Amino acid sequence: MKFKIFFLLLVGVALFSFLFFFVLFPVKAQSTIVPFGGVTLAVIPCVNGVLLVTQRPVTGPEKLIFDPSSSRLYPYFKLVPGSSGKHILGIASTPSVCNLVYKHVVAPKIIMIGTSE
């Protein structure tokens, strides 16, 4: 009999604690997607195989990282080292690293990007 009361009390306390915790600290969904757009100032190749894109931003960060293996490039496919003056528009996500010879740059990683002619 004592075991049954103890068990019911334990289950009640656990259920109350669980519900109280989720009412007090509700889970909120947050997105790490950042839209960006502007004119490219420089596209610099990095040692680790990604491209560092520097832009004059209309919106979004000034520096972005383009990874050929995971970033989707839409027409006109004009994101090559040395190209500047192209208008770009897209979305970026969590930060990534560009290893240059003299320093490391951390910037948002491009998910999708479109360029002008």
Residue frames as a rotation matrix with the C-alpha (Angstrom) as fourth column:
MET 1
0.566 0.824 0.000 0.00
0.824 -0.566 0.000 0.00
0.000 0.000 -1.000 0.00
LYS 2
0.468 -0.470 -0.748 2.80
0.127 -0.802 0.584 2.43
-0.874 -0.369 -0.315 0.88
PHE 3
-0.595 -0.726 0.345 4.57
0.406 0.098 0.908 1.59
-0.694 0.680 0.237 -2.39
LYS 4
-0.118 0.651 0.750 1.43
0.986 -0.012 0.166 2.36
0.117 0.759 -0.641 -4.40
ILE 5
0.829 0.417 -0.373 0.97
0.492 -0.860 0.132 5.76
-0.266 -0.293 -0.918 -2.73
PHE 6
0.095 -0.896 -0.434 4.67
0.066 -0.429 0.901 6.56
-0.993 -0.114 0.018 -3.15
PHE 7
-0.606 -0.304 0.735 4.54
0.682 0.276 0.677 5.58
-0.409 0.912 0.040 -6.84
LEU 8
0.304 0.810 0.501 1.41
0.933 -0.360 0.017 7.69
0.194 0.462 -0.865 -7.53
LEU 9
0.774 -0.088 -0.627 2.95
0.244 -0.872 0.424 10.64
-0.584 -0.481 -0.653 -5.69
LEU 10
-0.276 -0.961 -0.023 6.17
0.214 -0.085 0.973 10.29
-0.937 0.264 0.229 -7.70
VAL 11
-0.438 0.205 0.875 4.27
0.898 0.144 0.416 10.14
-0.040 0.968 -0.247 -11.01
GLY 12
0.654 0.756 -0.007 2.18
0.756 -0.654 0.031 13.17
0.019 -0.025 -1.000 -10.01
VAL 13
0.488 -0.566 -0.665 5.24
0.073 -0.732 0.677 15.23
-0.870 -0.379 -0.316 -9.09
ALA 14
-0.564 -0.728 0.390 7.01
0.425 0.149 0.893 14.23
-0.708 0.669 0.225 -12.31
LEU 15
-0.109 0.621 0.776 3.97
0.984 -0.046 0.174 15.12
0.144 0.782 -0.606 -14.44
PHE 16
0.833 0.415 -0.367 3.49
0.498 -0.851 0.167 18.45
-0.243 -0.322 -0.915 -12.64
SER 17
0.121 -0.886 -0.448 7.20
0.093 -0.439 0.894 19.30
-0.988 -0.149 0.029 -13.01
PHE 18
-0.579 -0.312 0.753 7.18
0.711 0.258 0.654 18.41
-0.398 0.914 0.073 -16.71
LEU 19
0.250 0.778 0.576 4.10
0.925 -0.367 0.094 20.53
0.284 0.510 -0.812 -17.47
PHE 20
0.799 0.014 -0.601 5.28
0.344 -0.831 0.437 23.43
-0.493 -0.556 -0.669 -15.27
PHE 21
-0.212 -0.971 -0.107 8.68
0.326 -0.173 0.929 23.49
-0.921 0.162 0.354 -17.01
PHE 22
-0.614 -0.035 0.789 7.18
0.788 0.037 0.615 23.68
-0.051 0.999 0.005 -20.51
VAL 23
0.577 0.795 0.189 4.67
0.784 -0.603 0.144 26.36
0.228 0.065 -0.971 -19.51
LEU 24
0.685 -0.371 -0.627 7.37
0.230 -0.707 0.668 28.42
-0.692 -0.602 -0.399 -17.83
PHE 25
-0.314 -0.857 -0.408 9.96
-0.384 -0.278 0.880 27.95
-0.868 0.433 -0.242 -20.62
PRO 26
0.717 0.650 0.253 8.10
-0.037 0.398 -0.917 27.49
-0.697 0.647 0.309 -23.92
VAL 27
-0.268 -0.782 0.563 10.06
0.596 0.324 0.734 26.26
-0.757 0.532 0.380 -26.92
LYS 28
0.557 0.397 -0.729 10.32
-0.261 -0.750 -0.608 28.86
-0.788 0.529 -0.314 -29.67
ALA 29
0.453 -0.378 0.808 11.29
0.829 0.512 -0.225 28.10
-0.328 0.771 0.545 -33.25
GLN 30
0.472 -0.380 -0.796 14.00
-0.282 -0.920 0.272 30.37
-0.836 0.096 -0.541 -34.59
SER 31
0.893 -0.151 0.423 15.39
0.447 0.378 -0.810 30.52
-0.038 0.913 0.406 -38.08
THR 32
0.138 -0.915 -0.378 19.03
0.301 -0.325 0.896 31.11
-0.944 -0.237 0.231 -38.92
ILE 33
0.054 -0.045 0.998 18.25
0.997 0.048 -0.052 32.05
-0.046 0.998 0.047 -42.52
VAL 34
-0.049 -0.166 -0.985 19.52
0.227 -0.962 0.151 35.52
-0.973 -0.216 0.085 -43.50
PRO 35
0.724 0.271 0.635 18.50
0.672 -0.064 -0.738 37.14
-0.159 0.961 -0.228 -46.80
PHE 36
-0.115 -0.793 -0.598 21.16
0.292 -0.603 0.743 39.14
-0.950 -0.089 0.301 -48.60
GLY 37
0.593 0.241 0.768 21.55
0.801 -0.088 -0.592 41.22
-0.075 0.967 -0.245 -51.72
GLY 38
0.554 -0.429 -0.713 23.85
-0.124 -0.890 0.440 43.79
-0.823 -0.155 -0.546 -53.24
VAL 39
0.865 -0.386 -0.320 26.71
-0.380 -0.089 -0.921 44.29
0.327 0.918 -0.224 -55.67
THR 40
0.760 -0.634 -0.143 29.83
0.639 0.688 0.345 42.12
-0.120 -0.353 0.928 -55.49
LEU 41
0.784 -0.598 -0.166 33.04
-0.578 -0.801 0.156 43.98
-0.226 -0.026 -0.974 -54.74
ALA 42
-0.302 -0.900 -0.313 35.36
-0.934 0.346 -0.093 40.94
0.192 0.264 -0.945 -54.80
VAL 43
0.917 0.397 -0.017 35.22
-0.389 0.905 0.174 37.15
0.084 -0.153 0.985 -55.04
ILE 44
0.008 -0.988 0.153 38.33
-0.981 -0.037 -0.189 35.68
0.192 -0.149 -0.970 -53.41
PRO 45
0.483 0.110 -0.869 39.28
-0.137 0.989 0.049 31.97
0.865 0.095 0.492 -53.49
CYS 46
0.530 -0.259 0.808 40.15
-0.844 -0.066 0.533 30.48
-0.084 -0.964 -0.253 -50.09
VAL 47
-0.534 -0.839 -0.106 42.71
-0.838 0.542 -0.063 27.79
0.110 0.055 -0.992 -49.29
ASN 48
-0.704 0.290 0.649 40.00
-0.174 0.815 -0.553 25.37
-0.689 -0.502 -0.523 -48.09
GLY 49
-0.867 0.239 0.438 38.14
0.496 0.504 0.707 25.37
-0.051 0.830 -0.555 -51.43
VAL 50
0.232 0.960 -0.160 35.41
0.906 -0.273 -0.324 27.93
-0.355 -0.070 -0.932 -50.77
LEU 51
-0.337 -0.274 0.901 34.96
0.663 -0.749 0.020 31.45
0.669 0.604 0.434 -52.13
LEU 52
-0.378 0.182 -0.908 34.81
0.715 -0.566 -0.411 34.59
-0.589 -0.804 0.084 -49.99
VAL 53
-0.111 0.462 0.880 32.26
0.822 -0.455 0.343 36.97
0.558 0.761 -0.330 -51.52
THR 54
-0.632 -0.074 -0.771 32.51
0.543 -0.752 -0.372 40.60
-0.553 -0.654 0.516 -50.46
GLN 55
-0.145 0.692 0.707 29.50
0.900 -0.206 0.385 42.71
0.412 0.692 -0.593 -51.38
ARG 56
-0.964 0.120 0.236 28.22
-0.186 -0.942 -0.280 46.26
0.189 -0.313 0.931 -51.03
PRO 57
-0.736 0.665 -0.126 25.09
0.675 0.708 -0.207 45.17
-0.048 -0.238 -0.970 -49.18
VAL 58
-0.444 0.777 0.447 21.62
-0.358 -0.611 0.706 46.48
0.821 0.153 0.549 -49.76
THR 59
0.603 0.544 0.584 20.57
-0.775 0.225 0.591 43.96
0.190 -0.809 0.557 -47.13
GLY 60
0.947 -0.205 -0.247 22.44
0.244 0.959 0.142 41.29
0.207 -0.195 0.959 -45.20
PRO 61
0.578 -0.785 -0.220 26.09
0.286 -0.057 0.956 40.88
-0.764 -0.616 0.192 -44.24
GLU 62
0.536 -0.474 -0.698 29.05
-0.748 -0.650 -0.133 42.39
-0.390 0.594 -0.703 -46.09
LYS 63
-0.545 -0.769 -0.335 31.02
-0.837 0.525 0.156 39.11
0.056 0.365 -0.929 -46.34
LEU 64
0.636 0.730 0.252 29.61
-0.703 0.682 -0.203 35.74
-0.320 -0.048 0.946 -47.37
ILE 65
-0.536 -0.792 0.292 31.08
-0.586 0.598 0.547 32.30
-0.608 0.122 -0.784 -48.05
PHE 66
0.498 0.614 -0.613 30.17
-0.867 0.343 -0.361 30.32
-0.012 0.711 0.703 -51.17
ASP 67
-0.362 -0.533 0.764 30.81
-0.479 0.810 0.338 26.57
-0.799 -0.244 -0.549 -50.92
PRO 68
-0.456 0.166 -0.874 30.59
-0.876 0.091 0.474 24.87
0.158 0.982 0.104 -54.35
SER 69
-0.907 0.063 -0.416 29.62
0.060 0.998 0.021 21.54
0.416 -0.006 -0.909 -52.77
SER 70
-0.543 0.725 -0.425 26.62
0.811 0.321 -0.489 22.80
-0.218 -0.610 -0.762 -50.80
SER 71
-0.390 0.409 -0.825 25.58
-0.115 -0.911 -0.397 26.20
-0.914 -0.060 0.402 -52.19
ARG 72
0.076 0.513 0.855 23.08
0.866 0.391 -0.312 26.37
-0.494 0.764 -0.414 -55.05
LEU 73
-0.661 -0.384 -0.644 23.99
-0.001 -0.858 0.513 28.81
-0.750 0.339 0.567 -57.83
TYR 74
0.366 0.860 0.355 21.24
0.550 0.109 -0.828 30.01
-0.751 0.498 -0.433 -60.15
PRO 75
0.122 -0.326 0.938 21.68
0.963 -0.190 -0.191 31.53
0.240 0.926 0.291 -63.65
TYR 76
0.865 -0.274 -0.421 23.69
-0.443 -0.021 -0.896 33.33
0.236 0.962 -0.140 -64.90
PHE 77
0.832 -0.536 -0.141 26.34
0.551 0.772 0.315 31.32
-0.060 -0.340 0.938 -62.98
LYS 78
0.460 -0.645 0.610 28.67
0.195 -0.597 -0.778 34.35
0.866 0.477 -0.149 -62.89
LEU 79
0.891 -0.212 0.402 30.24
-0.450 -0.300 0.841 33.89
-0.058 -0.930 -0.363 -59.45
VAL 80
0.659 -0.748 -0.078 33.91
0.639 0.611 -0.468 33.33
0.398 0.258 0.880 -60.31
PRO 81
0.252 -0.641 -0.725 37.09
0.713 -0.383 0.587 34.71
-0.654 -0.665 0.360 -58.70
GLY 82
-0.793 -0.610 0.015 37.92
0.495 -0.629 0.600 38.14
-0.356 0.483 0.800 -60.06
SER 83
-0.336 0.736 0.587 34.34
0.634 -0.285 0.719 39.00
0.697 0.614 -0.371 -60.99
SER 84
-0.674 0.196 -0.712 33.00
0.534 -0.536 -0.654 42.16
-0.510 -0.821 0.257 -59.44
GLY 85
-0.832 0.399 -0.384 30.09
-0.505 -0.832 0.229 44.45
-0.228 0.385 0.894 -60.14
LYS 86
-0.654 0.644 -0.397 27.55
0.145 0.621 0.770 41.61
0.743 0.446 -0.499 -60.42
HIS 87
-0.206 0.688 0.696 24.25
-0.926 -0.367 0.089 42.00
0.316 -0.627 0.712 -58.63
ILE 88
-0.783 -0.061 -0.619 23.57
0.071 0.980 -0.187 39.10
0.618 -0.190 -0.763 -56.27
LEU 89
-0.076 0.812 0.578 20.53
-0.950 -0.235 0.204 38.01
0.302 -0.534 0.790 -54.31
GLY 90
-0.156 0.037 -0.987 20.01
-0.047 0.998 0.045 34.98
0.987 0.054 -0.154 -52.10
ILE 91
0.816 0.382 0.435 19.86
-0.468 -0.006 0.884 33.48
0.340 -0.924 0.174 -48.62
ALA 92
-0.291 -0.938 -0.190 22.61
-0.397 0.299 -0.868 32.48
0.870 -0.177 -0.460 -46.22
SER 93
0.722 0.517 -0.460 22.68
0.116 0.565 0.817 30.30
0.682 -0.643 0.348 -43.12
THR 94
0.922 -0.336 -0.194 25.02
0.229 0.068 0.971 29.44
-0.314 -0.939 0.140 -40.27
PRO 95
0.584 -0.750 -0.310 28.60
-0.757 -0.641 0.125 30.74
-0.293 0.162 -0.942 -40.25
SER 96
0.882 -0.439 0.169 31.41
0.471 0.821 -0.322 28.97
0.002 0.364 0.931 -42.09
VAL 97
0.424 -0.825 -0.373 35.17
0.023 -0.402 0.915 29.50
-0.905 -0.397 -0.152 -42.29
CYS 98
0.943 -0.308 0.125 37.33
0.108 -0.072 -0.992 30.78
0.314 0.949 -0.035 -45.15
ASN 99
0.526 -0.835 -0.164 41.03
0.450 0.110 0.886 30.06
-0.722 -0.540 0.433 -44.62
LEU 100
0.933 -0.356 0.044 43.10
-0.178 -0.567 -0.804 32.69
0.311 0.743 -0.593 -46.36
VAL 101
0.251 -0.922 -0.296 46.89
0.486 0.384 -0.785 32.48
0.837 0.053 0.544 -46.32
TYR 102
-0.660 -0.634 0.402 47.21
0.087 -0.597 -0.798 35.27
0.746 -0.492 0.449 -43.75
LYS 103
-0.774 0.432 0.463 43.97
-0.605 -0.291 -0.741 35.05
-0.185 -0.854 0.486 -41.71
HIS 104
-0.776 0.630 0.038 40.70
0.631 0.771 0.088 33.20
0.026 0.092 -0.995 -41.10
VAL 105
-0.792 0.604 0.095 37.37
-0.581 -0.792 0.189 34.79
0.189 0.094 0.977 -42.00
VAL 106
-0.758 0.652 0.039 34.09
0.566 0.685 -0.459 33.62
-0.326 -0.326 -0.887 -40.46
ALA 107
-0.747 0.557 -0.364 30.96
-0.642 -0.747 0.172 34.62
-0.176 0.362 0.915 -42.38
PRO 108
0.155 0.885 0.440 27.48
-0.502 0.454 -0.736 33.26
-0.851 -0.107 0.514 -43.17
LYS 109
-0.797 -0.400 0.454 27.46
0.093 0.660 0.745 30.36
-0.597 0.636 -0.489 -45.65
ILE 110
-0.473 0.607 -0.639 25.43
-0.866 -0.452 0.211 30.89
-0.160 0.653 0.740 -48.82
ILE 111
-0.268 0.493 0.827 22.55
0.053 0.865 -0.499 28.43
-0.962 -0.089 -0.258 -49.37
MET 112
0.286 0.392 0.874 21.13
0.920 0.144 -0.365 29.87
-0.269 0.909 -0.320 -52.61
ILE 113
-0.205 -0.385 -0.900 22.42
0.064 -0.923 0.380 32.69
-0.977 0.020 0.213 -54.77
GLY 114
0.537 0.342 0.771 21.45
0.806 0.061 -0.589 34.25
-0.248 0.938 -0.243 -58.07
THR 115
-0.380 -0.762 -0.524 23.60
0.429 -0.647 0.630 36.61
-0.820 0.015 0.573 -60.12
SER 116
0.645 0.499 -0.578 23.10
-0.242 -0.584 -0.775 39.17
-0.724 0.640 -0.256 -62.87
GLU 117
0.901 -0.275 0.336 24.67
0.425 0.399 -0.812 38.94
0.090 0.875 0.477 -66.32
